C-alpha cells in the first residue's frame, strides 16, 4: 500500500517537473530572436581607361616629319622639357618648343599640319578626330587644316577656329596676336572687357589683329 502511495507521488512529481520544463523551454524559445546576417551587396566598380602615360586610344597621334636646330619636348608624365635630336611621335597632352634657330613640322594625318618657326611653344591640348585643340603659348606657327573638321587654336584669350591655312603670331613684347589667313577662312572669338562675346570671320588674304590687353580686334 505504501509502495503505491510512493509510486503515485513519484508520478505526480514527474508530471509536475515535465510541465515546468516544457513551460521553461517554450519561454526560452519565445525569447530567442534570430538576427539574420546582413547580406553584402558588392557593386562592381567601373573600369577607368584613363592613363597618365598614354592619351585616349581614339585620339590622333602626330609625327614630327622635319626638324632642325634646338627642339624641346615635354611628355604627358614629364615634369620638365627635354631636348630631342630626332623626329618623334607626339600625342595629346604634350608640349613642343623650338628654341632660337629651331623649327619643325608636325603632321596629324588627315587632320592638320603645323609649321613651327623659332622660339615657338605649343601645347597639344586635344586631338580627338572631331575636336582638335592647340594652345599657342608663344612664337609664330602656320596651321594647315587637312581634315573634315575645324582646328581650334587658343592664343591667350583669343580662340581661332580654322578652316584653311593660317599663320598665327604672338608678339613677344606686346599683348598682341595676329591671325593671317592664307587660304580658306577662320572665325575668331573673344570676350571684351565687359565680358561681351564677339565673333569675327576672316577670309583669305585678311589679317586680324587682337590686343588681349584691351580685348579689341580689327580686320585689315
C-alpha positions as MATLAB code, in Angstrom:
seq = 'XXXXXXXXXXXXXXXXXXXXXXXXXXXXXXXXXXXXXXXXXXXXXXXXXXXXXXXXXXXXXXXXXXXXXXXXXXXXXXXXXXXXXXXXXXXXXXXXXXXXXXXXXXXXXXXXXXXXXXXXXXXXXXXXXXXXXXXXXXXXXXXXXXXXXXXXXXXXXXXXXXXXXXXXXXXXXXXXXXXXXXXXXXXXXXXXXXXXXXXXXXXXXXXXXXXXXXXXXXXX';
ca = [
       0.000    0.000    0.000;
       2.813    2.371    0.911;
       4.519    1.352   -2.307;
       1.551    2.551   -4.384;
       1.440    5.856   -2.481;
       5.125    6.466   -3.232;
       4.571    5.481   -6.857;
       1.653    7.901   -7.192;
       3.666   10.746   -5.614;
       6.604    9.890   -7.849;
       4.426   10.034  -10.992;
       2.857   13.309   -9.836;
       6.328   14.780   -9.301;
       7.459   13.595  -12.727;
       4.396   15.177  -14.345;
       4.944   18.485  -12.495;
       8.642   18.562  -13.432;
       7.804   17.751  -17.066;
       5.188   20.506  -17.220;
       7.605   23.007  -15.643;
      10.375   22.028  -18.059;
       8.022   22.389  -21.031;
       6.930   25.877  -19.871;
      10.547   26.971  -19.391;
      11.524   25.607  -22.805;
       8.657   27.426  -24.552;
       9.525   30.666  -22.747;
      13.165   30.456  -23.859;
      12.125   29.741  -27.428;
       9.997   32.906  -27.406;
      12.895   34.958  -26.008;
      15.368   33.807  -28.685;
      15.465   36.287  -31.588;
      17.362   35.180  -34.622;
      19.045   38.114  -36.307;
      19.823   37.290  -39.913;
      23.330   38.017  -41.129;
      23.494   41.166  -43.271;
      23.781   40.481  -46.976;
      26.734   42.248  -48.543;
      25.930   43.627  -51.975;
      29.099   44.215  -53.948;
      28.653   46.895  -56.588;
      31.093   46.412  -59.451;
      33.355   49.418  -59.874;
      33.628   50.929  -63.358;
      36.936   50.306  -65.055;
      38.738   53.521  -65.967;
      40.676   53.703  -69.220;
      42.489   56.860  -68.148;
      46.248   56.687  -68.432;
      48.783   59.330  -67.464;
      51.298   57.927  -69.898;
      49.036   57.345  -72.900;
      46.375   59.575  -74.425;
      42.929   58.081  -75.229;
      43.179   55.423  -77.919;
      40.801   57.316  -80.212;
      42.940   60.482  -80.170;
      45.212   61.214  -83.114;
      48.994   60.941  -82.871;
      51.186   63.500  -84.571;
      54.525   62.881  -86.236;
      57.409   65.326  -86.459;
      58.437   64.977  -90.082;
      61.108   67.685  -90.243;
      63.157   69.443  -87.582;
      66.299   71.476  -87.261;
      68.095   73.363  -84.524;
      67.150   73.072  -80.874;
      63.767   71.468  -80.117;
      62.369   70.631  -76.665;
      59.601   68.125  -75.947;
      57.659   67.534  -72.733;
      55.750   64.244  -72.389;
      52.493   63.663  -70.543;
      54.185   62.424  -67.370;
      57.320   64.590  -67.514;
      57.923   67.390  -65.021;
      60.033   69.375  -67.471;
      61.013   69.614  -71.123;
      63.885   67.623  -72.626;
      65.771   68.160  -75.866;
      65.086   65.823  -78.766;
      67.504   65.187  -81.615;
      65.435   63.011  -83.964;
      61.784   63.198  -85.093;
      59.305   61.578  -82.685;
      55.589   60.811  -82.403;
      53.643   63.161  -80.122;
      50.234   62.820  -78.517;
      47.526   64.739  -76.734;
      48.719   66.395  -73.520;
      52.296   67.015  -74.652;
      54.289   70.180  -75.376;
      56.782   71.260  -78.055;
      59.191   74.220  -78.049;
      61.572   75.457  -80.730;
      64.482   77.473  -79.393;
      66.411   80.169  -81.272;
      67.245   78.894  -84.752;
      64.975   75.868  -84.331;
      61.992   74.843  -86.449;
      59.849   71.772  -87.051;
      56.902   70.392  -88.967;
      54.268   68.414  -87.061;
      51.738   66.332  -89.018;
      48.496   64.827  -87.771;
      47.434   62.621  -90.714;
      44.113   63.605  -92.308;
      43.704   66.421  -89.781;
      46.318   69.182  -89.862;
      49.933   70.176  -90.409;
      51.734   72.712  -88.201;
      54.957   74.510  -89.138;
      56.800   75.955  -86.133;
      59.107   78.943  -86.525;
      61.867   79.577  -83.987;
      61.007   80.460  -80.377;
      57.558   78.921  -80.652;
      55.830   76.933  -77.916;
      52.696   74.845  -78.448;
      50.585   72.821  -76.029;
      48.779   69.902  -77.664;
      45.517   70.136  -75.727;
      43.229   67.659  -77.505;
      43.497   65.591  -80.669;
      40.189   63.775  -80.925;
      39.364   63.493  -84.649;
      36.351   65.822  -84.434;
      37.768   68.142  -81.768;
      41.391   69.208  -82.254;
      42.622   71.973  -79.925;
      46.058   73.569  -79.554;
      47.306   76.350  -77.307;
      49.992   78.542  -78.810;
      51.978   79.946  -75.918;
      54.484   81.957  -77.939;
      56.075   82.480  -81.337;
      54.831   82.016  -84.891;
      53.150   78.900  -86.311;
      51.401   78.087  -89.564;
      48.372   75.786  -89.342;
      47.043   73.945  -92.372;
      43.703   72.186  -91.909;
      43.789   68.976  -93.985;
      40.763   67.242  -92.446;
      36.986   67.432  -92.381;
      36.679   69.254  -89.039;
      37.807   72.711  -87.859;
      41.078   73.069  -85.967;
      40.943   75.270  -82.852;
      43.907   77.319  -81.652;
      43.850   79.234  -78.375;
      46.296   82.139  -78.116;
      45.992   83.965  -74.802;
      42.298   84.993  -74.663;
      41.692   84.613  -78.410;
      40.212   81.450  -79.913;
      40.657   80.758  -83.628;
      38.587   78.147  -85.475;
      40.401   77.377  -88.691;
      39.065   76.013  -91.957;
      42.015   76.563  -94.244;
      45.605   77.754  -93.957;
      46.602   80.484  -91.491;
      49.630   81.839  -89.645;
      49.221   82.888  -86.011;
      51.802   85.150  -84.343;
      52.117   86.193  -80.727;
      54.196   89.319  -80.190;
      56.853   88.726  -77.508;
      56.971   92.398  -76.441;
      53.325   93.452  -76.752;
      49.961   91.863  -75.795;
      49.139   91.358  -79.480;
      48.093   88.306  -81.512;
      47.772   88.374  -85.299;
      45.956   85.847  -87.461;
      46.731   85.938  -91.182;
      44.541   83.678  -93.348;
      46.373   82.465  -96.450;
      43.524   80.383  -97.823;
      40.090   79.239  -96.734;
      38.691   81.089  -93.740;
      38.839   81.380  -89.973;
      36.487   82.511  -87.239;
      37.968   84.213  -84.185;
      36.135   84.570  -80.880;
      36.897   86.586  -77.757;
      35.297   88.416  -74.821;
      35.786   92.161  -74.412;
      36.483   93.822  -71.062;
      32.731   93.862  -70.352;
      32.602   90.073  -70.951;
      30.567   90.501  -74.128;
      31.358   87.779  -76.676;
      32.467   88.660  -80.199;
      32.931   86.540  -83.327;
      34.706   87.726  -86.452;
      35.093   85.856  -89.749;
      38.430   86.286  -91.529;
      38.587   85.452  -95.216;
      41.625   84.599  -97.318;
      44.137   87.427  -97.642;
      42.937   89.209  -94.486;
      44.692   89.736  -91.137;
      43.013   90.001  -87.753;
      44.980   91.877  -85.079;
      43.901   91.338  -81.476;
      45.109   93.171  -78.376;
      44.425   90.946  -75.386;
      45.226   93.812  -73.023;
      42.369   95.976  -74.296;
      40.388   92.982  -75.645;
      39.868   94.681  -79.009;
      40.456   93.383  -82.515;
      40.416   94.645  -86.065;
      40.428   93.043  -89.538;
      42.566   94.507  -92.328;
];
